[in-house]
Amino acid sequence: RVSVVIIDDYRAVLELFEQLHYTDKSWVEGDRHVPRVYLSTVPEQWGKGISHEISVSLKKKLFFRAVGPLILRSNELIQQDRARLLGLQTQSVLSADDNHWLQQLADQYRVETGGKERVAELLRRVDVIPPSLILAQAAEESGWGTSRFAFAGNALFGQWTWGGKGITPQSQRSGMGNYKIAAFDAPLQSVQAHALNLNSHPAYTHFRTLRASSRKAGRPYTGLDAAATLDRYSERGPAYVKSLQSIIKYNKLQGTDAARFADMHAMVLVPADQAR
């Protein structure tokens, strides 16, 4: 079941979070349950109005709480594919449907090998991402959701596209072609596209290798661990890594790596100006 909730402003969001016990108090007390509350779009007033009306601290909390459920949902969908992969790994003969699904997944995750090695490589790629890392990257890349790309295209991570739907930057970098910032119909799609990028792009092999070795050793793969592998994500290199780790530590995001969904139906938050 999915219900739609019309929100007039950030106060309505805070009130809803209070009703759902998604608050500072519950978090400090150790409750890591997150409600299935999905923001349908990044409101334009988030960047234009809220930034001037509320404190930086409250703006950050709103941002993290709104993006958190999207990250858990993205990870949940990845986990569903991973569970099916693990099931196929034990089967000696696959059905036509399973083979078709495997090929689609391999195409999606840029896996070119076949046979048993294809499933093994997919398992290295089709895996969840520490929420604290994604929260830090979303904050860094979107200016806490206030960038033009965030409210114009639900783009939280500044991903580039050369052929898809996108927004042209005011000043494109020379020598990089006619690229745009990828735009999405909903912020969840932005989170999913970012996860797929980390899980498939050759630049992030170290990210995936460390995650696989942590899983094999039974160690948690934290956002701080993951951030250390992303020196190739930005041309800022090591400075970008330090920035992510600083955001995670300063905002005490480490606890989000243990977050899980509360047992409730999904709610979609629709800004009032979008509902008319």
C-alpha positions as CSV (number, residue, x, y, z in Angstrom):
1,R,0.0,0.0,0.0
2,V,1.2,3.5,-0.9
3,S,-0.3,6.7,0.3
4,V,0.3,10.2,-1.0
5,V,0.9,13.1,1.5
6,I,0.7,16.7,0.2
7,I,3.2,18.9,1.9
8,D,3.0,22.7,2.0
9,D,6.4,23.5,3.4
10,Y,9.3,22.1,5.5
11,R,7.2,22.5,8.7
12,A,4.7,19.9,7.4
13,V,7.6,17.5,6.7
14,L,9.0,18.0,10.3
15,E,5.5,17.5,11.7
16,L,5.1,14.2,9.8
17,F,8.6,13.0,10.9
18,E,7.6,13.8,14.5
19,Q,4.4,11.7,14.1
20,L,6.5,8.8,12.7
21,H,9.0,9.1,15.6
22,Y,11.7,9.9,13.0
23,T,13.4,12.5,15.3
24,D,16.7,13.5,16.9
25,K,15.5,12.1,20.2
26,S,14.6,8.6,18.9
27,W,17.9,8.5,16.9
28,V,20.0,9.5,19.9
29,E,18.2,6.8,21.9
30,G,19.5,4.3,19.4
31,D,16.4,3.7,17.3
32,R,17.6,3.1,13.7
33,H,14.2,2.6,12.1
34,V,13.5,4.8,9.2
35,P,10.0,5.3,7.8
36,R,9.2,4.5,4.2
37,V,8.7,8.2,3.3
38,Y,9.7,9.0,-0.2
39,L,10.2,12.5,-1.5
40,S,8.6,12.7,-5.0
41,T,10.7,15.6,-6.1
42,V,13.2,18.1,-4.7
43,P,11.1,21.2,-3.9
44,E,12.3,24.4,-5.6
45,Q,11.8,26.3,-2.3
46,W,14.3,24.0,-0.7
47,G,17.0,26.0,-2.4
48,K,15.4,29.4,-2.6
49,G,13.3,29.8,0.5
50,I,14.3,27.3,3.2
51,S,18.0,28.1,3.1
52,H,17.2,31.7,4.3
53,E,14.5,30.7,6.8
54,I,16.0,28.0,8.9
55,S,19.3,27.3,10.6
56,V,22.1,25.3,8.8
57,S,21.7,22.6,11.4
58,L,18.0,22.1,10.7
59,K,18.5,22.3,6.9
60,K,21.0,19.5,7.2
61,K,18.7,17.4,9.3
62,L,15.9,17.8,6.9
63,F,18.1,16.9,4.0
64,F,19.5,13.8,5.6
65,R,16.1,12.6,6.8
66,A,14.5,13.1,3.4
67,V,17.3,11.4,1.4
68,G,17.8,8.6,4.0
69,P,14.7,6.5,3.0
70,L,15.6,6.9,-0.7
71,I,19.0,5.3,0.0
72,L,17.4,2.4,2.0
73,R,15.0,1.8,-0.9
74,S,17.8,1.8,-3.4
75,N,19.7,-0.7,-1.3
76,E,16.6,-2.8,-0.8
77,L,16.1,-3.2,-4.5
78,I,19.8,-4.1,-5.0
79,Q,19.5,-6.6,-2.2
80,Q,16.6,-8.3,-3.9
81,D,18.7,-8.8,-7.1
82,R,21.6,-10.1,-5.0
83,A,19.3,-12.6,-3.2
84,R,18.2,-13.9,-6.6
85,L,21.8,-14.1,-7.8
86,L,22.8,-16.1,-4.7
87,G,19.9,-18.5,-5.4
88,L,21.1,-19.0,-9.0
89,Q,24.6,-19.6,-7.9
90,T,23.6,-23.0,-6.4
91,Q,21.7,-24.2,-9.5
92,S,23.5,-26.3,-12.1
93,V,20.9,-25.7,-14.8
94,L,19.2,-22.3,-15.3
95,S,15.9,-21.7,-16.9
96,A,15.4,-19.5,-20.0
97,D,13.9,-16.8,-17.8
98,D,16.8,-16.9,-15.4
99,N,19.3,-16.7,-18.2
100,H,17.5,-13.8,-19.8
101,W,17.4,-12.0,-16.4
102,L,21.1,-12.7,-15.8
103,Q,22.0,-11.2,-19.2
104,Q,19.9,-8.1,-18.5
105,L,21.6,-7.7,-15.2
106,A,25.1,-8.2,-16.7
107,D,24.4,-5.6,-19.3
108,Q,23.2,-3.2,-16.6
109,Y,26.3,-3.7,-14.5
110,R,28.8,-3.8,-17.4
111,V,29.8,-7.5,-16.8
112,E,31.1,-9.1,-20.0
113,T,32.2,-12.5,-18.7
114,G,30.0,-15.6,-19.1
115,G,29.4,-18.9,-17.3
116,K,29.9,-19.2,-13.5
117,E,32.3,-16.3,-13.6
118,R,29.5,-14.0,-14.7
119,V,27.5,-14.7,-11.5
120,A,30.6,-14.4,-9.4
121,E,31.4,-11.0,-10.9
122,L,27.8,-9.8,-10.6
123,L,27.9,-10.7,-6.9
124,R,30.9,-8.4,-6.5
125,R,28.9,-5.6,-8.1
126,V,25.3,-6.1,-7.1
127,D,25.7,-5.2,-3.4
128,V,24.5,-2.5,-1.1
129,I,26.3,0.8,-0.4
130,P,26.9,2.3,3.0
131,P,24.1,4.9,3.6
132,S,26.5,7.3,5.3
133,L,28.7,7.5,2.1
134,I,25.7,8.2,-0.1
135,L,24.4,10.9,2.3
136,A,27.8,12.6,2.4
137,Q,28.1,12.5,-1.4
138,A,24.6,13.8,-1.9
139,A,25.3,16.7,0.5
140,E,28.6,17.5,-1.2
141,E,27.4,17.3,-4.8
142,S,24.0,19.0,-4.4
143,G,24.8,21.6,-1.7
144,W,22.4,19.9,0.7
145,G,19.8,19.8,-2.0
146,T,19.9,23.5,-2.9
147,S,21.7,23.3,-6.3
148,R,19.9,24.2,-9.5
149,F,20.4,20.7,-10.7
150,A,18.7,19.3,-7.6
151,F,15.4,21.1,-7.9
152,A,15.4,21.4,-11.7
153,G,16.3,17.7,-12.3
154,N,16.2,15.8,-9.0
155,A,20.0,15.4,-9.5
156,L,21.7,14.8,-6.2
157,F,25.1,13.7,-7.4
158,G,25.9,15.8,-10.5
159,Q,26.3,12.8,-12.8
160,W,27.1,13.6,-16.4
161,T,25.3,12.4,-19.5
162,W,26.2,12.9,-23.2
163,G,23.0,11.5,-24.7
164,G,20.3,11.2,-22.0
165,K,17.9,13.7,-20.4
166,G,19.9,16.4,-18.7
167,I,20.5,20.1,-17.8
168,T,23.3,22.0,-19.5
169,P,25.7,23.6,-17.0
170,Q,26.1,27.4,-17.3
171,S,29.8,26.9,-18.1
172,Q,30.8,23.5,-19.5
173,R,34.3,22.3,-19.1
174,S,36.4,22.5,-22.2
175,G,37.4,19.4,-24.0
176,M,34.7,17.2,-22.5
177,G,32.2,17.4,-25.3
178,N,28.6,18.6,-25.1
179,Y,27.7,17.0,-21.8
180,K,24.8,17.7,-19.5
181,I,24.0,17.0,-15.8
182,A,21.7,14.0,-15.8
183,A,18.1,14.8,-14.9
184,F,15.6,12.4,-13.3
185,D,11.9,12.2,-12.8
186,A,12.3,11.6,-9.1
187,P,15.2,11.8,-6.6
188,L,15.0,8.0,-6.0
189,Q,16.1,7.5,-9.6
190,S,19.1,9.8,-8.9
191,V,20.1,7.6,-5.9
192,Q,19.7,4.4,-8.0
193,A,21.8,5.8,-10.9
194,H,24.5,6.8,-8.4
195,A,24.5,3.4,-6.9
196,L,24.8,1.7,-10.3
197,N,27.7,4.0,-11.1
198,L,29.6,3.0,-8.0
199,N,28.7,-0.6,-8.6
200,S,29.7,-0.8,-12.3
201,H,32.2,1.9,-13.4
202,P,35.8,0.7,-13.8
203,A,37.0,3.7,-11.8
204,Y,35.5,2.2,-8.6
205,T,36.9,-1.3,-8.7
206,H,38.8,-0.6,-5.4
207,F,35.5,0.4,-3.8
208,R,33.9,-3.0,-4.8
209,T,37.0,-5.1,-4.0
210,L,37.2,-3.7,-0.5
211,R,33.5,-4.2,0.0
212,A,33.8,-7.9,-1.1
213,S,36.7,-8.5,1.2
214,S,34.9,-6.9,4.1
215,R,31.9,-9.1,3.5
216,K,34.0,-12.2,3.2
217,A,35.8,-11.4,6.5
218,G,32.4,-10.7,8.2
219,R,33.4,-7.0,8.8
220,P,31.0,-4.1,8.3
221,Y,31.8,-2.0,5.3
222,T,31.4,1.5,6.6
223,G,30.9,4.8,4.8
224,L,34.3,6.0,6.1
225,D,36.0,2.8,4.6
226,A,34.2,3.3,1.3
227,A,35.0,7.0,1.1
228,A,38.7,6.2,1.2
229,T,38.4,4.4,-2.1
230,L,36.8,7.3,-4.1
231,D,39.8,9.3,-4.9
232,R,38.9,8.9,-8.6
233,Y,35.3,10.2,-8.2
234,S,36.3,13.8,-8.4
235,E,39.2,15.7,-10.0
236,R,39.8,16.9,-6.4
237,G,41.2,13.4,-5.6
238,P,42.4,13.0,-2.0
239,A,40.8,16.3,-1.0
240,Y,37.4,15.0,-2.1
241,V,37.9,11.9,0.0
242,K,38.8,14.0,3.0
243,S,35.7,16.2,2.5
244,L,33.4,13.1,2.4
245,Q,35.0,11.7,5.6
246,S,34.7,15.1,7.3
247,I,31.0,15.3,6.4
248,I,30.4,11.8,7.8
249,K,32.2,12.5,11.0
250,Y,31.0,16.1,11.7
251,N,27.4,15.2,11.0
252,K,27.6,11.9,12.9
253,L,26.3,9.9,10.0
254,Q,28.1,6.6,11.0
255,G,24.9,5.4,12.6
256,T,23.0,5.5,9.3
257,D,25.0,2.5,8.2
258,A,22.8,0.4,10.6
259,A,19.5,2.0,9.6
260,R,16.6,-0.1,8.5
261,F,13.0,0.4,7.4
262,A,10.3,0.6,10.0
263,D,7.4,-1.8,9.4
264,M,4.9,0.5,7.7
265,H,3.4,1.2,4.3
266,A,5.1,3.6,1.9
267,M,4.2,7.3,1.9
268,V,5.1,9.6,-1.0
269,L,5.6,13.2,-0.2
270,V,4.3,15.6,-2.9
271,P,4.9,19.3,-2.6
272,A,1.7,21.3,-2.8
273,D,2.7,23.3,-5.9
274,Q,3.3,20.0,-7.7
275,A,0.0,18.5,-6.7
276,R,-2.2,21.1,-8.4
